[in-house]
């Protein structure tokens, strides 16, 4: 007999409309694992809150329901996790990450960004796995402001840069919502074993 879970629909609800969530590819999956390993280890070791990967539903106060690729909920905001142990979070995470896929990238930088902003998500990262870049938005006075765009350079690309380009390169991100945490781009994108 087949397991009913094999037929469970993975979807998000955006402004009352249901959108199917596509299955992630290998690079997408490896970035999620890297985020959880890097940020999750720091959060757990320092007892700062909760970290979840891309299989948790988040229902926002405005009833939009998303499955962000990465979620951080601070200890201070932990009630939205502790009070909702039925497989979903009801409330507003402190920090979310979306990783582009060909079918979702437009929504990630338009509708979903707007919903995260209007509900009060404090930090939002958009990761482009093809460009190997991270665009960081921080909530200030109720609006997302672009903090910066961070681009990963592999060894060959780094060697091709001029001294001026190397000096201007930003290789680490200070995570605004997690005190004391700096994430190296190499920890996120350098996923191939050499």
N, C-alpha and C positions, 0 to 999 in steps of 0.2 A: 504494500500500500504506500502511495506517495505521501510525503510529508506536506501538509498544507502550507507550511512556512515557505516552501519553494515557490509558491504562487502569491506570496505577500507583495502587494504593490508598494513600491517606494515612491513617494510623491511629496510635493510641497503644495501648500495653499497660499496663493498670493492674491490678495484683494478679492477673496472669494472664489477664485478660479484654481482648479486642480492642475498641477504640472507634474508629469512623470520625472523622476530623478534617474538619469542614466547611470549605468554601472561605470565605475572609475577604471581608468587604464593603469598600467604598472607604474608609470612615473608619478601620476596623481597619487596613487596609493603609497608610494615610497616617500613622497613629501609629507603626507599625513602622518606616517610612522615617524619621520624625522621630527616633525613638530611635537608630537606626543612624547617622543624620547627626550628631546632637548628641553622643551618647556615643562612638560609633565613631570619629569624627574626633579627639576628645580622647585616646582610648586609643591610636589609631595614632600621632598626633603625639608622644605622650609614651612610646611603646613600652612600654605597660603590660600588654599581653596581647592577647586575641582577642575579637572581637565577631561574633556570628552572628544572622541573622534566623530566621524561623519555618519554615525548610525543612530543619533539621538534626535528626536523631534523637539523643537523649541517652539512653543506657542506664545506669541507676544501678546501684550495687553490689547492690541488692536485686532486680535484673532488671526493674523497671518501666522502660518505654520511653516517653518523652514527646517532644513537639516544642514546646518553649516558644516563645513569640512573640519573645522576645529573650533572648540568652545572652551573658554576659561570663565569660571564663576569664582569670584573672590570669596574668602571665608566670611567676610562681612555680609555678602549677598547670598550666602549659602542656603538660606531658607527656601529659595526657589528650587533647590535640588532636594533638600531634606524633606520638604513638604509635598513633593511630587515624585514619589518613587515608583510610579506606575509606567515607567518607560519613556517619560517625556519630561521636559522642563517647561513650567509655566511661569513666564517672567522674562526678565531682560538680562542676558549674560553681560559681563563686563567687557569681553573681548571676543571677537569672532574672526575667523579666517575663511575665505572662499578661494578655491583653486579653480582657475579657468578650465572649462572643457569647451569643446566647440559648440555644444548645444546650449550651454548656460552662461557663457561669458557676457553676453549683452545684459541679461537680467542681473548678473552679479554687480555690474557697475552702474545700473540704473535703478530699477524697481527695488531690488534687495538692499542696495546701499541706502536708498531713501527710507525704507522701512526700518533698517537698523538705526539710522539717524533719528527718525521721528520717535522711536521707542527708547532712545537714550543709551544705545551701546556706546561705550566710551572709546573703544579702539577697534578699528576695522582694517584688516590686511586683505589685499587682493593679490594672489600669486599667479603669475603667468609662467607655466611650466616650460613653454617653448622658448620664451625670451629669458627665462631664469631670472625673473625680477619680482620684487615685492613692492607694492605701492601701499603706503601706510597713511590712513586717515585717523585723525584724533578729533573727538567731539569737544568743541569749545563754544560756549554760549548757545548750546542746543543745535549747532551746525557742524557737520564734518568739515575739517580743513585738511588739505593735503599737507602731511608732515614731510614726506619725501618719497622718492623712488629709489630703491636699492637694486643694483644689478650685480649678479654673480659673474665672475670671470674664472674660467677654468685655467689651468696652467699655461696652455698655449696662447689663449686670449690675453692673459696677463703679460706674457712676454712680448706681445705685439703692441702693447700700450706704450705711449710716450711717458717720460718721467712726470710730466704735468698731469696727464690723465691718471696715472697711478696715485699721485698725491691727492687728486680730487675724488678718487673712488671711495665709496662708503662700504666697508666690508662687514659692518656689524650694525645691528638695530638695537637700540635701547627700548625695551618693552615698557611703554608708559604706564600700563595698568598693573605691572608686576614689579614691585620695588626691587632694585638691585639686579635685575636680569638683563643681560645683553646677549643677543643671539647672533652667532656668526653665520653669514650666508653660506659658507662652506658646510656647516652642519645641516643645512636644509637641502642644498642642491648637489652636494658631492656624494651621490648615492651609488655610483658604480665602484666596484672593487677593482683596484689596479693590480 
